[in-house]
Amino acid sequence: MKIDGKWYHLDVTFDGGNEAPDYAYFNVPDTAKNDGSYPWNKKDFPECTATDDCYICKNAKKLDSVYDIPQRIKEAMSDKGKTIYMSLDVPEGADSTAVAEQVTNIISNFYIDNYNVSSTPVIDAGDKVCFGISLNSADDDDSDNSYDTDNALGIDYDKLSKAFSDALGIDYEYEPDYSDNNIMG
């Protein structure tokens, strides 16, 4: 789809048929389709790099830090919202791909009660990363979402665990399954 002279992917396949579609694949760049789950021949389509009209980026609520994710999840649960969108600034000196993978790992490996918290496509929008979190039945997802990434956000995992515990009223300890190398120094 071409909007204001910029090309985007508009894929209704993943959003179709849901009671509450999340529109996660509306107006996304190539990077959202490069995860391997959607084979396509890049030679047959124009390059899609814009994020100006990306549904995820346009609807993302800016977070001050990764430690705000649990509170945002709590808000979504109390609003009975299925998908929430957020953006997180990429720290100076960090690689946006590493930040995107780390955010994906954090939210993809978090389970609460009867919910599986998983991410929609993570969009690299230059100086920020935009993403959505979907709340689904834990029984609906049996995928393995572990990643081997750097600690691009310089996360204090004890503080992150406490943020989840405090916001959601549970005893939770986050244990990353990737290296704790901090690429920021």
C-alpha positions as CSV (number, residue, x, y, z in Angstrom):
1,M,0.0,0.0,0.0
2,K,1.3,3.5,-0.8
3,I,0.5,6.4,1.5
4,D,1.8,9.9,0.9
5,G,4.4,8.4,-1.5
6,K,5.7,5.8,1.0
7,W,5.2,2.1,0.7
8,Y,3.9,-0.1,3.5
9,H,2.8,-3.7,3.9
10,L,-0.9,-4.1,4.8
11,D,-1.5,-7.7,5.8
12,V,-5.0,-8.6,7.0
13,T,-4.2,-12.3,7.2
14,F,-2.9,-12.3,10.8
15,D,-5.5,-9.9,12.0
16,G,-8.5,-11.4,10.2
17,G,-11.0,-13.6,12.0
18,N,-10.2,-12.4,15.5
19,E,-13.0,-11.0,17.6
20,A,-10.9,-8.0,18.4
21,P,-8.2,-7.7,15.7
22,D,-5.1,-5.8,16.8
23,Y,-4.2,-4.3,13.4
24,A,-0.5,-5.2,14.2
25,Y,0.2,-5.8,10.5
26,F,-1.4,-2.7,9.1
27,N,1.1,-0.4,7.3
28,V,4.3,-2.1,8.6
29,P,7.8,-1.8,7.1
30,D,9.7,-4.7,5.7
31,T,11.4,-5.4,9.0
32,A,8.1,-6.5,10.5
33,K,7.8,-9.2,7.8
34,N,11.4,-10.4,8.0
35,D,11.0,-12.6,11.0
36,G,10.8,-15.8,8.8
37,S,7.2,-16.6,9.5
38,Y,6.0,-14.9,6.3
39,P,7.9,-15.9,3.2
40,W,7.9,-13.3,0.4
41,N,10.0,-12.4,-2.5
42,K,11.4,-8.9,-2.0
43,K,12.1,-8.5,-5.7
44,D,8.4,-8.5,-6.4
45,F,7.5,-5.6,-4.1
46,P,8.7,-2.0,-3.5
47,E,10.9,-1.5,-0.5
48,C,8.8,-0.6,2.6
49,T,10.9,1.4,5.1
50,A,8.5,4.1,6.4
51,T,6.9,4.0,9.8
52,D,4.9,7.3,9.7
53,D,1.6,5.6,9.1
54,C,2.4,2.3,10.8
55,Y,-0.6,1.4,13.0
56,I,1.6,0.2,15.9
57,C,3.8,3.4,15.9
58,K,0.8,5.7,15.5
59,N,-1.0,4.1,18.5
60,A,2.0,3.6,20.8
61,K,2.1,5.2,24.2
62,K,5.6,6.4,25.0
63,L,7.2,4.6,28.0
64,D,9.9,6.4,30.0
65,S,11.7,3.1,30.6
66,V,11.4,-0.7,30.3
67,Y,10.3,-0.7,33.9
68,D,7.0,0.9,32.9
69,I,5.9,-2.2,30.9
70,P,4.3,-4.0,33.8
71,Q,2.2,-1.0,34.8
72,R,1.1,-0.7,31.1
73,I,0.1,-4.4,31.1
74,K,-1.9,-3.8,34.3
75,E,-3.7,-0.9,32.7
76,A,-4.5,-3.0,29.7
77,M,-5.8,-5.8,31.9
78,S,-8.0,-3.5,33.9
79,D,-9.4,-1.9,30.7
80,K,-9.9,-5.4,29.3
81,G,-7.9,-4.3,26.2
82,K,-6.6,-7.1,24.0
83,T,-3.6,-5.3,22.5
84,I,-1.7,-2.3,23.8
85,Y,0.9,-0.4,21.9
86,M,4.0,1.2,23.4
87,S,7.2,2.9,22.3
88,L,10.6,2.9,24.0
89,D,13.5,5.2,23.1
90,V,16.6,3.4,22.0
91,P,19.4,4.5,24.4
92,E,22.3,6.4,22.9
93,G,25.0,3.9,21.8
94,A,22.6,0.9,21.8
95,D,21.6,-1.0,18.7
96,S,17.9,-0.7,17.9
97,T,17.8,-4.4,16.8
98,A,19.2,-5.5,20.1
99,V,16.7,-3.3,22.0
100,A,13.8,-4.8,19.9
101,E,14.9,-8.4,20.6
102,Q,15.3,-7.7,24.3
103,V,11.9,-6.1,24.6
104,T,10.4,-9.1,22.6
105,N,12.2,-11.5,24.9
106,I,10.9,-9.8,28.1
107,I,7.3,-9.8,27.1
108,S,7.2,-13.1,25.2
109,N,8.5,-15.0,28.3
110,F,6.1,-13.5,30.8
111,Y,3.0,-15.5,31.8
112,I,0.3,-14.6,34.4
113,D,-2.7,-16.6,35.4
114,N,-4.5,-17.6,32.2
115,Y,-2.7,-15.1,30.0
116,N,0.3,-15.3,27.7
117,V,1.8,-11.9,27.1
118,S,3.3,-11.8,23.6
119,S,4.5,-9.1,21.3
120,T,3.2,-7.9,18.0
121,P,5.8,-7.1,15.4
122,V,8.5,-4.8,16.9
123,I,9.0,-1.8,14.6
124,D,12.4,-0.1,14.5
125,A,11.3,3.5,14.0
126,G,14.8,5.1,14.1
127,D,15.4,6.5,17.6
128,K,12.6,4.4,19.1
129,V,11.2,1.0,19.0
130,C,7.4,0.6,18.7
131,F,5.6,-2.6,19.8
132,G,2.4,-4.1,20.9
133,I,1.5,-6.5,23.6
134,S,-1.3,-9.0,23.1
135,L,-3.0,-10.7,26.0
136,N,-4.0,-14.2,25.0
137,S,-5.0,-17.4,26.8
138,A,-1.9,-19.2,27.9
139,D,-3.3,-22.4,26.3
140,D,-3.3,-20.8,22.9
141,D,0.5,-20.4,22.6
142,D,3.1,-23.2,22.8
143,S,5.9,-21.4,21.0
144,D,9.4,-21.1,22.2
145,N,10.4,-17.4,22.2
146,S,13.8,-17.5,23.7
147,Y,16.5,-15.3,22.2
148,D,20.2,-14.9,22.6
149,T,20.7,-11.1,22.8
150,D,22.7,-8.4,24.5
151,N,21.4,-6.5,27.4
152,A,20.9,-3.5,25.1
153,L,18.8,-1.6,27.6
154,G,21.2,-2.2,30.6
155,I,18.3,-3.7,32.6
156,D,18.6,-4.3,36.3
157,Y,16.7,-7.7,36.3
158,D,15.9,-7.5,40.1
159,K,14.3,-4.0,39.5
160,L,12.4,-5.3,36.5
161,S,11.1,-8.3,38.6
162,K,10.0,-5.9,41.3
163,A,8.2,-3.7,38.8
164,F,6.2,-6.7,37.6
165,S,5.6,-7.9,41.1
166,D,4.5,-4.5,42.4
167,A,2.3,-3.6,39.4
168,L,0.6,-6.9,39.1
169,G,0.5,-7.9,42.8
170,I,2.3,-11.2,42.2
171,D,5.6,-12.7,43.3
172,Y,7.6,-12.7,40.1
173,E,11.3,-13.1,39.2
174,Y,12.4,-12.4,35.7
175,E,15.2,-14.7,34.5
176,P,16.6,-13.8,31.1
177,D,17.7,-16.7,28.9
178,Y,20.3,-14.7,27.0
179,S,23.7,-13.1,27.8
180,D,24.0,-10.3,30.2
181,N,26.5,-8.4,28.1
182,N,25.8,-4.7,28.3
183,I,26.7,-3.2,24.9
184,M,26.4,0.3,26.3
185,G,29.6,-0.1,28.3
